[in-house]
């Protein structure tokens, strides 16, 4: 029967991998098909149905702004959120993700105004609710666009029913939260310096500004001493400022009791204006030299000037008499904000133009009033940046019209020069210069802002709320009770809350939720629950447009006989109050969510934005934060660590990456970054992730091909070979890493562990070792069945572990293995039986693998020398002098482990010329070629090839397998 073997194609007698799962992913083409499939099967609804009754895990979506295509920051943010919600969903939770959008505010309003300007249309001539409707339609358009882009990223959530801040119910709830602050006495109308955008004609919060380089005019100004110690009368206190236009608003000069000051006399002068020899001036001692050098003056010190002497002084305004004004006294005020880092050691104090100036003035107001000093704060600059009548000589009374600080295009006006010219004329300019420094700009218009005193609506930070706490102390306590990932976020948010001023809520715009209160001329707010109920009922039915509708005041004040006393406020709320209130109309109002949220996740800039406003809003109305955990991510830079910008041409567009490589490649990049820091992205980084993805995909593909022969037979763990039990132990260890990683939001650790496991331990070790048994062993082989069972476990665990991260690829793999399944995203992570853990076995196999390293190293030398082509041509002699290693390999088929045809283990020292590696002491390998004949089926060299006459060209093992296959009718002729 020897001719039987001649008729066989041995390749067809092997259990070689068979799969339709392609090596080439084709993600850009396949991924949209999966998005379509998930939409058609309504995967989101199926996930909700499946998880009913489970504990809820809620990540509350920080709303992106609905005004353009998504960028790489959006992609990073949404992928992180999607991975978190999916990972908890697949670990026994009802993890519902409800996306949301921020829809109100200046950026959208600005876009509609741009459209108007292009068409020669005047916004003020359009009925306000008509204008608001255009803003609403603009936002709705971009919500639709961004929805498709987020879904293309693989993000799964309730996109059919998202939350939007412009929904009528949302607007009613935002208004309701505002009224809670009003009714509890936390809301007040005040006058404070705020950051003001002349270009956009509105107040801005700190979260709405960014800092850019800006060149300012700098001036040193002399303030004559008119009251104080006799020998100091007629001298001058000198201040330094980078905002000359604020001099008309000056009302005091601040000094620090901690700084040493001195009286100096000018001895020589080389300048065209300013001090002349004999003039006496007061400076901080450490800053005097630099100031005199700037003014090109010679000088000598006369004496020290004490803090008590400074406090006793009264100064004259340097512009006294100019335009008929500035005749008031200028007091000296001690201030902690004064330093001797730069300038003169004195701070020109204009309470209408700076927070610290304002606070210093208000702290001293009572004492100043007792001295007969008028403590009112002037409004020297209007909303368009022009000087007002409170700036005599520069305002409407000025020939040619009022000077302007900044124009409509954000350019410098003539205010600085006007003030400098006046100071020179009054002989009060000591010196002048220019300084390049970081200055606040509106993040929307990118134009510089100014600080100006305006009437605005504020929430108190430090008012007693009736329980001994203030909004500030409540917020600080909430921060201490919140988990921060990474932990540094806690200190950052705490520092911001500790130092922040009262919360300014009002904006002088049209598109948003109004500050829906009525106020009398003294600033008192109408507190009438019936009126409030009418407002909220109207907002719920008609949206916030109801506030701006004709007859709104009479409608809401119906039944009151004092309507004339009350004025309807027309300012709108800061959009940060809108987004800070989202927890009310999502977490509280949706039965499929819960309050507080488990997680808020946004970029690190949101410590001053959404995390901040949500914290204040919730602490002011509910006494605690609306979240238990705050996760922050950094910003995406290019590969050289530079900020991405169109001008540099280094912007990575997520839509382009998905079109070229696929969303799963982008998602893998997110998973491999240390997202808590700024990340880098570019062509090389993407290629690195493409390479890693390809290795992972090929591992999954091999498992799928191998499992094509799996009949699902279960072998008890105790009957399995050691190698299979080792891999089960490793599955248990990796499972712990994966679950802890998902709990700690440490995705980089998970991906690193899985990539190493799949490529190093599986593809390069376990699968490599087991290919012979899986391909060649007989159908009844326990070794083969055990290996199939382990590969089955590996596939189920790895694919579910990775499904939150790479949803498209894992769906494709899962459906390839289980074509009748609905979706891998309806699966749970597989449990790990306790019996899989075997630390002793792991320790033993770590030693076995050390010996294997030396053997494979020795064979690689022979392969490079072309002594052998395959490791099966070798039968090395392995010398082991380390008794621990020698004991470990006893009873182990090291030829199988090292993929050689034979191996000889010798206990003892290796010959001098043996192959060794430094990392593994006590092991040496001497190469020896395998003896015997090459099996035509398994390619191993054995002495028993031909021992079975029916199959004369194969080994006894392979002959037995062929005979078993023949008995089952599985041999292909």
PyMOL commands that set and color helices and strands:
alter all, ss='L'
color gray80, all
select helices_A, chain A and resi 3-6+10-13+27-40+43-50+72-89+106-118+123-125+128-152+159-161+168-183+206-208+230-232+244-249+285-294+307-312+322-324+355-370+415-425+471-480+488-499+529-542+545-548+552-556+563-565+575-580+582-588+604-607+610-622+654-660+663-672+683-707+717-719+722-743+747-776+782-803+807-817+824-826+834-836+839-864+871-873+883-889+894-898+949-951+956-967
alter helices_A, ss='H'
color red, helices_A
select strands_A, chain A and resi 55-56+59-60+64-65+93-94+100-102+163-164+187-197+202-204+209-227+236-241+252-255+261-269+280-284+297-305+314-316+329-334+347-349+429-442+450-459+483-485+503-504+506-507+518-519+567-568+572-573+597-603+627-633+636-637+679-680+877-880+904-907+915-917+920-926+933-934+941-942
alter strands_A, ss='S'
color yellow, strands_A
deselect
rebuild
show_as cartoon
